[in-house]
Amino acid sequence: MVVITIVSCTKTQTILEKPATPIGILNIQISHEVDGKALIFDSMLYHNKANNFYSISRVNYYISNIKLWGKGNNNYLFDSIMFIDASLKSINLNVSSVPVGNYQFISFNIGIDAARNIHNAIPNSPENISMLWPDVMGGGYHFLKLEGKYLDSLNNEKGIAIHIGLNSSLVYQNPIIKDINIAESKTTYLSLAMNLNEWFTNPYTFNFEKDGNYTMGDSTAMNHIKNNGNDVFYAK
């Protein structure tokens, strides 16, 4: 307790103030891989459950509404929106002002919640402008841009553009079990990896030949990708 004494002409008042809640910082380090191996761009190295061979040239997406889950109601929500470019060698997200304590789970969205998925609702940085979803198709922002090439049944290279957007395609990452101990005035580190093959794997086996290699404007294809996205991340 902090004791503050105020002296006036007529009397002395003593006010007891509670100290501010102790806080720390959570630093989330993000990496990208395909089935346990570090992502290599522009190489026809990968194949999915449908046996499509493919390469990746671009991975951009948003992470938002990061939530730490503790015991009882000891939860913490960090509602910032963070743009991720998988081509960067080092990706570190700082979650600031986290109340001290022990948390057992972390969850977040891939995409932007409905209240902020509106044209120009977030700062007009070059990255955010590049993620705008066309007004004529519903507006807001892309939640994910995963692009590259694949080999069709005749071994010809064709482009892939796995884009999802619109409020119905917001991805809710399943809570990831991980002990996260936040200490006062210290930084705690957490490593998360995205397995890009999971976008095409579970629960739906996505096939570029059958389901399409361009998803924008295709609500069925986007819904498959959205549902597959619930478990693309894991703690390393």
C-alpha positions in Angstrom: 0.0 0.0 0.0 1.1 3.6 -0.6 0.2 6.0 2.1 -0.4 9.6 1.1 -1.0 12.2 3.9 -2.7 15.5 3.0 -2.4 18.3 5.6 -5.0 21.1 5.4 -5.8 24.0 7.8 -8.4 22.1 9.6 -7.5 18.4 9.5 -5.2 15.7 8.3 -6.5 13.1 5.8 -4.8 9.8 5.0 -5.6 8.2 1.7 -4.6 4.6 1.0 -3.9 3.9 -2.7 -3.4 0.5 -4.3 -0.3 0.2 -6.4 -0.7 -0.2 -10.2 -1.0 -3.8 -11.3 2.4 -5.2 -12.0 3.0 -5.9 -15.7 5.5 -7.5 -18.0 5.9 -8.0 -21.8 5.3 -11.0 -24.0 7.5 -11.3 -27.1 6.0 -13.6 -29.7 8.5 -14.9 -32.3 6.8 -16.2 -35.4 8.3 -18.6 -38.0 6.9 -20.2 -41.1 7.4 -23.8 -42.3 5.9 -26.6 -44.3 5.5 -29.8 -42.3 8.4 -29.1 -39.9 10.9 -27.6 -42.4 11.6 -23.9 -42.8 9.8 -22.2 -45.6 11.8 -21.7 -48.8 10.2 -19.3 -51.2 9.8 -19.9 -55.0 10.8 -23.6 -54.9 8.5 -26.4 -56.1 9.4 -28.4 -53.0 6.0 -28.9 -51.3 3.0 -31.2 -51.8 -0.2 -31.2 -49.9 -2.6 -34.0 -48.8 -4.3 -33.9 -52.2 -0.8 -34.5 -53.7 -0.6 -31.1 -55.4 3.0 -30.1 -55.8 3.4 -26.4 -55.2 5.7 -23.5 -54.4 5.1 -20.3 -52.3 6.1 -16.8 -53.3 4.1 -14.7 -50.8 2.5 -15.1 -47.4 0.9 -12.0 -45.8 -1.8 -12.0 -43.1 -3.1 -10.2 -40.0 -3.0 -11.4 -36.4 -5.4 -9.7 -34.0 -7.1 -10.1 -30.7 -4.4 -12.0 -29.0 -5.7 -13.5 -25.7 -3.9 -15.1 -22.9 -5.9 -17.5 -20.8 -5.2 -18.0 -17.1 -7.0 -19.8 -14.3 -10.4 -18.5 -13.4 -11.0 -15.1 -14.9 -7.3 -14.2 -15.1 -7.3 -13.5 -18.8 -5.7 -10.8 -20.8 -6.8 -9.5 -24.3 -4.5 -7.5 -26.5 -6.6 -6.1 -29.2 -4.0 -4.6 -31.6 -3.9 -5.6 -35.3 -0.5 -6.8 -36.5 0.5 -7.3 -40.2 2.7 -10.3 -40.9 5.0 -10.7 -43.9 6.5 -14.2 -43.9 9.4 -13.0 -46.1 11.0 -11.2 -43.2 13.8 -13.1 -41.5 12.8 -12.1 -38.0 9.2 -11.5 -36.9 8.7 -10.4 -33.3 5.3 -9.2 -31.9 5.5 -7.4 -28.6 2.4 -7.7 -26.4 2.9 -5.0 -23.8 1.4 -4.3 -20.4 0.5 -7.9 -19.6 -0.5 -8.4 -16.0 1.9 -10.5 -14.1 0.8 -14.1 -13.7 0.8 -17.6 -15.2 -1.2 -18.3 -18.3 -1.9 -21.7 -19.8 -3.3 -20.9 -23.3 -2.9 -18.4 -26.0 -5.4 -17.7 -28.8 -5.9 -15.1 -31.5 -7.6 -14.3 -34.8 -6.0 -14.6 -38.3 -7.7 -11.6 -39.9 -9.6 -8.5 -38.5 -12.7 -8.5 -36.4 -15.9 -7.1 -38.0 -15.8 -3.8 -36.1 -12.5 -2.9 -37.7 -12.8 -4.8 -41.0 -13.9 -1.7 -42.8 -12.1 0.3 -45.5 -9.7 2.8 -43.8 -10.5 1.7 -40.3 -6.9 1.0 -39.7 -3.9 3.2 -40.6 -3.3 3.6 -44.4 0.2 2.2 -44.4 1.5 0.6 -47.6 1.1 -2.8 -46.1 -2.5 -2.2 -45.1 -3.4 -0.6 -48.5 -2.0 -3.7 -50.2 -4.4 -5.8 -48.2 -7.6 -3.9 -49.0 -10.5 -6.1 -50.2 -12.3 -4.6 -53.2 -15.3 -2.5 -52.2 -17.4 -4.1 -54.9 -16.8 -7.5 -53.3 -17.7 -6.5 -49.8 -14.8 -4.2 -48.7 -12.6 -4.4 -45.7 -9.2 -6.2 -45.8 -7.7 -9.4 -46.9 -7.1 -11.7 -43.9 -4.6 -13.9 -45.8 -2.7 -13.7 -49.0 -0.9 -17.0 -49.8 0.4 -17.1 -53.3 2.7 -19.3 -55.5 2.5 -21.9 -58.2 1.4 -25.5 -58.5 1.8 -28.3 -61.1 -1.4 -29.4 -62.7 -2.2 -32.9 -63.9 -0.2 -32.3 -67.1 2.8 -31.0 -65.1 2.2 -27.4 -66.2 2.9 -24.6 -63.8 -0.2 -22.6 -62.8 -0.5 -19.8 -60.3 -2.2 -20.1 -56.9 -3.7 -17.2 -55.0 -5.3 -18.4 -51.7 -7.0 -15.2 -50.5 -9.6 -15.0 -47.8 -11.4 -11.9 -46.5 -14.9 -10.8 -45.4 -16.2 -11.2 -41.9 -17.5 -14.7 -42.5 -13.9 -15.9 -43.2 -12.3 -14.6 -40.0 -10.1 -17.4 -38.7 -10.2 -18.3 -35.0 -6.9 -20.0 -34.1 -7.6 -22.8 -31.6 -6.1 -22.1 -28.2 -2.5 -23.2 -28.1 -1.6 -24.9 -24.8 1.6 -23.4 -23.4 2.7 -22.2 -20.0 3.4 -18.5 -20.2 4.8 -17.0 -17.1 4.8 -13.2 -17.1 7.1 -11.6 -14.5 7.1 -7.9 -13.4 9.1 -5.6 -15.7 10.6 -8.5 -17.7 10.1 -9.9 -21.2 8.8 -13.5 -21.7 9.5 -15.1 -25.0 7.1 -17.4 -26.9 7.9 -19.1 -30.2 5.1 -19.9 -32.6 5.3 -21.6 -36.0 2.7 -21.6 -38.9 2.6 -24.8 -40.8 1.5 -23.6 -44.3 0.4 -27.1 -45.4 -2.3 -27.0 -42.7 -4.2 -24.5 -44.8 -4.9 -27.4 -47.2 -5.1 -30.3 -44.9 -7.6 -30.5 -42.0 -10.5 -30.9 -41.8 -10.9 -30.5 -45.5 -8.4 -31.9 -48.1 -8.1 -28.9 -50.4 -7.2 -29.8 -54.0 -6.1 -27.0 -56.4 -7.3 -29.0 -59.4 -10.8 -29.6 -57.9 -11.4 -26.7 -55.5 -9.7 -24.0 -57.5 -6.3 -22.3 -57.4 -7.9 -18.8 -56.9 -10.2 -18.5 -53.9 -11.2 -14.8 -54.0 -14.9 -14.5 -54.7 -15.5 -18.2 -54.2 -17.3 -18.5 -50.8 -17.1 -22.3 -50.7 -13.3 -22.3 -51.3 -12.7 -19.5 -48.8 -14.8 -21.4 -46.2 -12.7 -24.5 -46.6 -9.5 -22.5 -46.1 -11.0 -20.6 -43.1 -11.9 -23.9 -41.4 -8.5 -25.4 -42.1 -6.9 -22.3 -40.6 -8.0 -23.1 -37.0 -4.9 -25.1 -36.3 -2.2 -23.7 -38.6 -0.1 -22.5 -35.6 1.6 -24.4 -32.9 4.1 -23.6 -30.0 7.7 -24.6 -30.6 
